[in-house]
Structures are given as structure tokens and as C-alpha cells.
């Protein structure tokens, strides 16, 4: 099942994080569906950025500011007057969370709380979907795919802050928002790849930088297993989940996993090899010496509940996700328009078999 254009057309949406990678793709998808979006985010961190290349300017305007500021969240909520809030803004990098744990906690927990507080008493608001991460689960290293009812936890500041954000969402739902008729849920997605990501400490951007430098990419943990998926896969899930929160608020799940088929549970080294094969074997990889911050060796998701309740499932296997990502960047380098590349991939994704 795919997002319903009739549902989204004309719908007022507050989208946080629209200047980022996932938020940029979602902003353009919502635009294509006819939604009326107001964005809330910091300025884009990278140059280039998807936001700049695609001239992403939401129809209802944007608030450029920090969700750690309650007044900023309140101003964006007032400007948007949304029926639906899609909260993607976050400090989403594990290694940065080690460098700046306080900032990570402030953004991911108190930023979420500020947004939920701004939503209280908002007339016309029907649903809030908060995107967290596959890393919210207490990972014992056993390798079993996590289900939504598994215990939450996290050792690194990023994972722990996102697990804490889940608890904050549950608290606001139970204490304030449910009684006001606002349906609230969280969405937990796997490692996403796709065109237009130039973030630090992410695999595909690191590969692109290594290609440009003519050097092999440095891998901290080449044997680490992750649930790789194209960015459009979880975004389709977010849109379907938000629809369900509005249409069936009494039965829509309070939390859902959006992860790939087990065939996409690849090691970091596997992804590098498959990506490099599309660029003549470059850039290849090397493992730098020294001690690196701890990361879970094995992380996978069970997404059966999303399939059963929303009819959602991934449409691209790992090779296709890597191929689409490589082709996007190759086309951009050859002079193609970034906005057109995004919209073409959205169209192509929607045309795949249900």
C-alpha cells in the first residue's frame, strides 16, 4: 500500500527537519501529494545540501530555528496550524553524540518535549508522528530482529536519547494529548540510504567523499550488520502511519518498525563492495587503526506489525537500494537536476508492485 493522494491533498502539515536528508525527501513527497506544509528546522549543515539543490520551500513557509527553544516550536506551530505533525528533526549521528552528549539529549528529548508542549491545546490538530530510530532497543547483541514490544534502551548518547524520547512521547500521549483527541505515535526505521545525503559519519556520504578524493573509505566496523533500506521505504511508512492515526485513531499502533526484508541485512563491508562495484571497484575500503566508539555489532528489525496493520512493506531489496543511490549521484554529477531526480525516484517507487 502507498500513501493516498486524496487523503494528503490540501492537508496542513508541520514537518520538522525539512532541511535534512530524510526531511528533504519527505517535503518533496508531501508537495507532490498536494499537502500544505510548513517546515521547522535548522539551516542545512552540509554543502551541498538536498535542501539547497532542490530549492525546498514549503507551501506554507518555514521557521528556521532550533527545536531546543520552546518559543521557536510555538511559533512554528502557530504558523502551520497543522492537522498533522511529522517530527523528523533530531541530532541523528552516533559519533557526534559522543562528542556532544548534552546537545544530543537536549535536541532529541527536550526538543521533542518542546514540540509536544506546543501541540497542547492546538485546535484542529489530529495526529503527531515522531520518527525515532531502530537504535531505541536495548541491544544484547543476540542478533534477533527487534519487535515493537521489546525493551527500550541504548548505550551511546544518541541511542539512549532516542529511547528517552520514546518515553517522553508516551507520557505526553497518556497525560495530555489522547484526552484532547490527538493521536500520537512513534516510527522506528532502519539505516537509510539514497541520493542527496552528505552528512558526516554516514556510510554513503563517506563513500562519495572517498571517491572524490581517490582514496579508499575508512570503515570502523566493516562487519557490523544493519537494516539498510532506501529512504523512500520508511517515508512511505511514515505517511501511511500518519494516515492511520487520522482515519483510525483508536486502532492505529502507537509504535511501528519500518525496516527492510531480511535480504537487506548487510554488513557495512557488503554495502561498500556493492556500491564500489558500480564505480569500477572504487573507492574500496580500509580499516583505520586505533580504538573507536562502541557501536552495536548487529541490529535488525521485525516489521511484521507494519505489514499487518498498514499493508506496508519494502519494495526495494538491498541491491536495488544501492543501485538507486549510486545512479542518483552519478546522474547529479553528470548535470541532472536534483529536484527532478528526487521526484522521478518517488514516481518510480510508487509504480513498483504492491
SVG drawing of the C-alpha trace seen along z (x, -y; Angstrom):
<svg xmlns="http://www.w3.org/2000/svg" viewBox="-11 -32 57 46">
<polyline fill="none" stroke="black" stroke-width="0.4" points="0.0,0.0 1.1,-3.5 0.2,-7.0 -3.2,-8.2 -3.1,-11.4 -6.8,-12.1 -6.0,-12.0 -3.0,-14.3 -4.2,-16.8 -4.8,-20.1 -3.8,-18.7 -2.0,-21.1 1.3,-19.6 4.1,-20.7 7.2,-18.9 10.3,-19.3 13.7,-18.6 12.8,-19.6 16.3,-20.9 17.9,-17.5 18.2,-14.4 15.1,-12.4 13.1,-15.5 14.1,-16.9 12.8,-13.8 9.6,-13.8 9.0,-17.5 9.1,-16.9 6.9,-13.8 4.3,-15.8 4.5,-18.6 3.8,-16.0 0.8,-14.7 -0.6,-18.2 -0.2,-18.7 0.2,-22.2 3.5,-22.1 5.2,-24.4 8.8,-23.4 10.7,-23.8 14.4,-23.1 17.9,-24.5 19.7,-25.7 21.2,-22.8 24.5,-21.6 26.2,-20.4 27.3,-21.9 26.0,-20.7 22.6,-20.0 19.4,-18.5 17.5,-21.5 19.6,-24.0 19.8,-21.8 16.0,-21.2 15.0,-24.7 12.8,-23.1 10.5,-25.9 7.3,-24.5 4.0,-25.9 3.1,-27.4 6.5,-28.8 9.2,-27.7 10.6,-28.5 14.4,-28.3 15.3,-27.7 16.2,-25.3 13.7,-23.0 15.5,-23.3 13.9,-26.7 10.2,-26.4 9.3,-29.7 10.5,-28.6 8.4,-25.4 5.4,-27.5 5.9,-30.0 6.1,-27.2 3.0,-25.5 1.1,-28.8 2.3,-29.4 1.5,-25.9 -1.9,-25.4 -1.4,-21.8 -3.8,-18.8 -0.7,-16.5 2.8,-17.0 5.6,-14.9 8.6,-15.3 11.9,-14.3 14.3,-17.0 17.0,-15.4 20.7,-15.1 21.0,-11.8 24.7,-10.9 26.1,-8.4 29.7,-9.7 28.6,-13.3 26.6,-12.2 29.8,-11.0 31.4,-14.4 28.3,-16.4 26.1,-14.3 24.4,-17.3 23.4,-18.8 22.2,-15.4 20.0,-14.9 18.7,-18.5 17.7,-18.1 16.3,-14.6 14.5,-14.7 13.7,-18.3 13.3,-19.3 10.6,-16.6 9.0,-17.7 9.0,-21.3 7.2,-20.3 4.6,-18.2 4.1,-21.1 3.5,-23.4 0.9,-21.0 -1.2,-21.0 -4.4,-22.9 -3.9,-23.3 -7.3,-23.4 -7.6,-21.2 -4.6,-19.0 -5.4,-15.4 -2.1,-13.4 1.5,-13.6 4.1,-11.1 7.6,-11.2 10.4,-9.5 12.9,-7.8 15.3,-5.1 16.0,-1.3 18.6,-2.0 16.0,-2.6 16.0,1.0 18.1,2.5 20.6,4.4 22.0,7.6 23.9,8.5 22.0,11.7 21.1,10.7 17.4,11.3 15.3,8.8 13.7,6.4 9.9,6.1 8.0,3.1 7.3,4.6 11.0,5.3 12.6,3.2 14.0,-0.2 17.5,-1.2 20.8,-2.4 24.4,-2.6 25.6,-5.6 24.1,-9.0 22.3,-9.0 20.5,-5.7 19.7,-6.4 18.3,-9.9 16.1,-8.5 14.8,-5.8 14.1,-8.5 12.3,-10.5 10.0,-7.4 9.2,-7.6 8.5,-11.3 6.1,-10.7 4.3,-8.0 4.0,-10.3 2.6,-13.2 0.1,-11.0 -1.2,-9.4 -1.1,-12.6 -2.4,-15.3 -2.8,-14.5 -5.0,-11.4 -7.7,-13.1 -7.6,-16.1 -8.3,-13.7 -4.8,-13.9 -3.4,-10.5 0.3,-10.2 2.8,-7.5 6.4,-6.8 8.1,-5.3 11.4,-3.4 13.3,-3.0 16.5,-1.3 19.6,-2.7 18.5,-4.7 20.5,-5.4 19.6,-7.4 20.5,-10.4 21.3,-13.7 22.9,-12.7 26.2,-14.5 26.1,-14.1 29.3,-13.4 29.9,-9.8 27.4,-8.1 28.4,-5.3 27.2,-6.5 28.4,-10.1 31.8,-8.8 31.9,-6.6 31.2,-9.6 33.9,-11.7 36.4,-8.8 35.5,-8.6 36.1,-12.3 39.4,-12.1 40.5,-8.9 41.1,-7.1 39.5,-4.1 36.8,-4.7 37.8,-4.2 35.5,-1.7 35.4,-1.5 33.3,1.7 33.1,3.4 31.5,6.5 28.6,4.6 25.2,5.7 22.5,3.0 19.0,3.0 19.8,1.0 16.9,-0.5 16.2,-3.2 15.0,-6.4 11.6,-6.2 10.8,-2.9 10.4,-4.3 9.0,-7.6 6.2,-5.6 5.6,-4.0 5.6,-7.4 2.9,-8.7 0.8,-5.6 1.2,-5.6 0.1,-9.3 -2.9,-8.5 -3.9,-5.6 -3.6,-7.9 -6.2,-10.2 -8.5,-7.7 -8.4,-5.0 -7.0,-6.7 -8.4,-4.1 -6.6,-1.2 -3.5,-2.7 -0.4,-1.3 1.4,-3.6 4.8,-2.4 5.9,-0.7 9.1,0.6 9.9,-0.2 12.8,2.0 13.8,3.9 13.3,7.5 16.0,9.8 17.8,9.9 18.8,6.3 20.5,7.1 24.0,6.5 27.3,5.8 29.0,2.4 31.6,4.1 29.0,5.7 27.4,2.3 30.8,0.8 31.6,3.7 28.2,3.5 28.4,-0.3 32.0,-0.3 31.1,2.3 29.0,-0.5 32.0,-2.8 34.6,-0.5 35.6,1.0 36.3,-2.4 36.7,-3.6 37.2,-0.3 37.8,-0.3 40.4,-0.2 40.1,0.2 41.9,-2.5 43.9,-1.6 43.0,-2.7 40.1,-2.5 36.7,-3.7 33.5,-4.5 31.4,-1.3 28.6,-0.5 26.2,2.5 27.6,5.3 24.2,6.5 21.0,4.5 17.9,5.7 14.2,5.0 11.0,7.1 8.4,5.1 5.6,7.6 3.3,5.3 3.6,2.5 2.7,5.1 -0.3,6.4 -1.7,3.0 -0.8,0.7 -0.2,3.0 3.3,1.6 6.3,3.5 9.6,2.6 9.6,2.5 13.4,2.4 15.9,5.1 19.4,4.1 20.9,4.2 18.2,2.0 18.5,-0.5 22.3,-0.7 21.8,-0.9 19.2,-3.7 21.5,-5.6 24.6,-5.2 22.6,-6.1 21.2,-9.3 24.6,-10.6 26.1,-9.6 23.2,-11.5 23.7,-14.5 27.5,-14.6 26.5,-14.4 24.4,-17.6 21.0,-16.3 18.6,-18.4 18.4,-17.2 14.7,-18.0 13.8,-16.1 15.9,-13.1 14.0,-13.0 10.6,-13.3 11.5,-10.7 12.5,-8.3 9.3,-8.9 7.3,-8.3 9.3,-5.1 8.9,-3.8 5.2,-4.3 5.0,-2.3 6.6,0.8 4.4,3.8 2.4,3.6"/>
</svg>
